[in-house]
Each structure stands twice: as structure tokens, then as C-alpha cells.
Amino acid sequence: MKLPEGLRVLITGGAGFIGSHLVEKLLDLNNEVIVLDNFTYGNKISHLKGNRKLTVYRADVRDFKKVKETMKKVNIVFHMASIVGVEEAYRNPVEVLDIEAKGTANVLTAAREYGLDKVLFGSSSEVYGNYLHAMSEAGPLAPISAYAHAKIIGEEYCRAFKQEYDVDYVILRYFNVYGPRQDDRFVIPRFVKRVSQNKPLIIYGNGEQVRDFTYIEDAVNMTLLSATKENANCKTINIGTGIRTSINKLAKHILKIMRKEKKLQLTYMNYNSKRPRAIEVFNRVADISSASRTLNYKPRIKLSTGLKRYVNWYLRE
Ligand SMILES: NC(=O)c1ccc[n+]([C@@H]2O[C@H](COP(=O)([O-])OP(=O)(O)OC[C@H]3O[C@@H](n4cnc5c(N)ncnc54)[C@H](O)[C@@H]3O)[C@@H](O)[C@H]2O)c1
């Protein structure tokens, strides 16, 4: 598996969940890493403070001057800065658009000016909306939220910059990535937190919504392979596993791992103004045949293993 080595890379949103794992792995591989983040959701790389190969800028990706400053002599940029989480994004539609559109345009413009090798854009499986079958990169796309539409704008900007200025890109459509350091804007950390507090799990709707849970180690490997593999250039890649799991099944899994299945119940709740039914995707699973072929990689971490690792990390922290 050939991953980036000895390069200078920028990670926007590098203090976030996926970003922090990219930072760790890229430092391990002896790269020089620069992070640009405004710390909206805290700092998940504080444990790396003092590493000589890491430089952190507290800045907003919408500030072009700062983006340009951080991109000098950089080979590759991983553009992950975003407002993430269905509910967060629902509450901030204007900011979501602003960050996706302006932030992505800034990154691509600086990449063009400095002649970077590649821009990797963190997109989302939300762009597919509801689709009964496994979702393939070729579409159809049926976005149902402002967040998903904004991601499509970011994707289209990548394509436009290739067409107009020959900037190479890879679009990464992440499917429910989870693992250590993820915070409780997301379903797995929320469930684990409630179980550890002996509180029943709250599920919106009937719990039969299907997701494709992807462990962070697989997501990072696929992201880094997309950076090094030339045949990934200018492609869109699903970062998922192709395995369907309902929210009910996920909840029962977590209760079992935490040995609370006899003590705690699942509580069902109607959608509400905090989480409206209109923006809920009911069926989401990746078709990873193209991604596996392009990257020569198949996700390795089963949900049961990944959940145990997350729970162990959570209890330790
Ligand atoms: N985690 C998932 O399952 C998932 C699924 C689909 C897509 N994605 C995409 O992957 C990327 C990373 O997601 P994540 O899960 O690590 O989320 P995260 O919220 O943990 O990380 C995002 C980071 O971006 C930073 N940020 C937000 N606005 C910024 C701005 N204006 N300027 C600079 N930094 C800013 C935040 O402070 C945060 O550190 C995002 O683009 C997200 O849309 C993630």
C-alpha cells in the first residue's frame, strides 16, 4: 500500500475527527503537516502539540490570505473543513453554503496558483439522498438538504478548476465514518455516551433507517491511497464498506458490547424541529466496487470490531 511519504501537506479541518486521524497517520509516514482550522468543534490534535513536523494555524478557510499562506510549498491538500452533522448543518444553512463554496474556491485557487499536485475534497454520501440500492459514484444524486446541495457545489468547483485550470482533484464521498475522537454530534458517540450514563437510547422514527458505518482506519487508508494513486485523479470515490446496518441493529450491538442489553431499552421518538423528517435519509449504503478497483483496497474493520475499539477508547478517555 503506497501512502504519502516525505511530502508537505495541508489539512483544512485538521483539528476535526477525520482530519485528526489524517494528521496522525501523515506524521507517522514522515510527512510535514500543516493544519488550518478555526476550532469550531474543539481541538482533536492537542495531543500532537510540540511535534516538530506539525504546524497549526487557527484560521477560517474563507480567509483567502490565510489559505494562501498555509499552502506555500505544499504538495497535496486534504480539504475537510466544513460544518458537519445533519442537525448542525440544518441550523446553519447560510454558513454551510459559505464554507463549502467560498472555502473550496479559496483552496482550489491557491492550489492553482502554487501548482499543487492534488486537492482532495471531503464530500459526503448525503449527496445521494434516498436511494433503495447501493449508491454508485455515477449517481443518481438526489440531495434533500442544504448541506448536501452545498457539497455538490464544492464537488462541481473541483470539476470546474480541472476543466479551466487543470487542477487535479479527488472527490471523497464519506459514508458514516466513526471511531475514536468522534464527538456526540454523531449517532455512535451519542449512543455510547447514553449507555455509559445508564440512559435509554433515543431513536428517531422506527429505527429501520439504514447506514453504512465505516471505521476511521479504513476511511483514512482509502483517503491516503486516493492521494497517491494516479488512477484516482479526477475521480469521485465512495469511502464506505457496502454493508447495511439499521439504527436498531446498531443500538442493539452497542448495548450488547457494553453489556446493558437487559437493563436498557430503545426509546422511539418522533422527528421534530431539531431533526426534521424531511432531511432524514432512510436508506444509505455505498457501492464500493469502483473504489476498491481504483484503490486496490477493501475495508478491513468489521462493525463489531470497530464498535469495540470505539467503546474501549470512550471508556478509557
Ligand atoms: N464523519 C463523517 O461520517 C463524514 C461523513 C460525510 C462527510 N464528511 C466530511 O468529511 C469532512 C470531515 O468531517 P469530520 O467528521 O472530521 O467533521 P469535524 O466536524 O470533526 O471536522 C471538521 C473540522 O472543520 C473545522 N471547520 C469548520 N468550519 C471551518 C472554517 N470555516 N474554517 C476552518 N475550519 C473549519 C472544524 O473546526 C472541524 O475541526 C467534512 O468535510 C465532512 O463534511 C464526514
The ligand as a Tripos MOL2 file, in Angstrom:
@<TRIPOS>MOLECULE
LIG
   44    48     1     0     0
SMALL
NO_CHARGES

@<TRIPOS>ATOM
      1 N1        -17.6170   11.9260    9.7000 N.am      1 LIG1
      2 C1        -18.3880   11.5100    8.7150 C.2       1 LIG1
      3 O1        -19.0260   10.4640    8.8120 O.2       1 LIG1
      4 C2        -18.4930   12.2950    7.4340 C.ar      1 LIG1
      5 C3        -19.4740   11.8790    6.5180 C.ar      1 LIG1
      6 C4        -19.6110   12.5870    5.3340 C.ar      1 LIG1
      7 C5        -18.7590   13.6320    5.0410 C.ar      1 LIG1
      8 N2        -17.8130   14.0180    5.9260 N.ar      1 LIG1
      9 C6        -16.9600   15.1390    5.5620 C.3       1 LIG1
     10 O2        -15.6270   14.9120    5.9950 O.3       1 LIG1
     11 C7        -15.0260   16.1460    6.4180 C.3       1 LIG1
     12 C8        -14.5120   15.9910    7.8480 C.3       1 LIG1
     13 O3        -15.5910   15.6390    8.7140 O.3       1 LIG1
     14 P1        -15.4010   15.2770   10.2460 P.3       1 LIG1
     15 O4        -16.2900   14.1610   10.5470 O.co2     1 LIG1
     16 O5        -13.9760   15.2090   10.5690 O.co2     1 LIG1
     17 O6        -16.0470   16.5760   10.9220 O.3       1 LIG1
     18 P2        -15.4980   17.5250   12.1000 P.3       1 LIG1
     19 O7        -16.5890   18.4670   12.4120 O.co2     1 LIG1
     20 O8        -14.9590   16.7090   13.2040 O.co2     1 LIG1
     21 O9        -14.2990   18.2850   11.3940 O.3       1 LIG1
     22 C9        -14.4730   19.4450   10.6060 C.3       1 LIG1
     23 C10       -13.4280   20.4560   11.0200 C.3       1 LIG1
     24 O10       -13.5880   21.6110   10.2030 O.3       1 LIG1
     25 C11       -13.3660   22.7590   11.0190 C.3       1 LIG1
     26 N3        -14.0330   23.9070   10.4150 N.ar      1 LIG1
     27 C12       -15.3760   24.1410   10.3140 C.ar      1 LIG1
     28 N4        -15.5840   25.3020    9.7020 N.ar      1 LIG1
     29 C13       -14.3760   25.8380    9.4060 C.ar      1 LIG1
     30 C14       -13.9400   27.0270    8.7620 C.ar      1 LIG1
     31 N5        -14.8210   27.9140    8.3110 N.pl3     1 LIG1
     32 N6        -12.6030   27.2410    8.6370 N.ar      1 LIG1
     33 C15       -11.7030   26.3450    9.1160 C.ar      1 LIG1
     34 N7        -12.0560   25.2030    9.7350 N.ar      1 LIG1
     35 C16       -13.3760   24.9470    9.8750 C.ar      1 LIG1
     36 C17       -13.9550   22.3850   12.3730 C.3       1 LIG1
     37 O11       -13.4280   23.1790   13.4120 O.3       1 LIG1
     38 C18       -13.5660   20.9170   12.4820 C.3       1 LIG1
     39 O12       -12.3360   20.7760   13.1610 O.3       1 LIG1
     40 C19       -16.1040   17.2070    6.2860 C.3       1 LIG1
     41 O13       -15.9370   17.8920    5.0800 O.3       1 LIG1
     42 C20       -17.4000   16.4270    6.2460 C.3       1 LIG1
     43 O14       -18.4110   17.0940    5.5410 O.3       1 LIG1
     44 C21       -17.6740   13.3700    7.1330 C.ar      1 LIG1
@<TRIPOS>BOND
     1     1     2 1
     2     2     3 2
     3     2     4 1
     4     4     5 ar
     5     4    44 ar
     6     5     6 ar
     7     6     7 ar
     8     7     8 ar
     9     8     9 1
    10     8    44 ar
    11     9    10 1
    12     9    42 1
    13    10    11 1
    14    11    12 1
    15    11    40 1
    16    12    13 1
    17    13    14 1
    18    14    15 2
    19    14    16 1
    20    14    17 1
    21    17    18 1
    22    18    19 2
    23    18    20 1
    24    18    21 1
    25    21    22 1
    26    22    23 1
    27    23    24 1
    28    23    38 1
    29    24    25 1
    30    25    26 1
    31    25    36 1
    32    26    27 ar
    33    26    35 ar
    34    27    28 ar
    35    28    29 ar
    36    29    30 ar
    37    29    35 ar
    38    30    31 1
    39    30    32 ar
    40    32    33 ar
    41    33    34 ar
    42    34    35 ar
    43    36    37 1
    44    36    38 1
    45    38    39 1
    46    40    41 1
    47    40    42 1
    48    42    43 1
@<TRIPOS>SUBSTRUCTURE
     1 LIG1         1 GROUP 0 **** ****
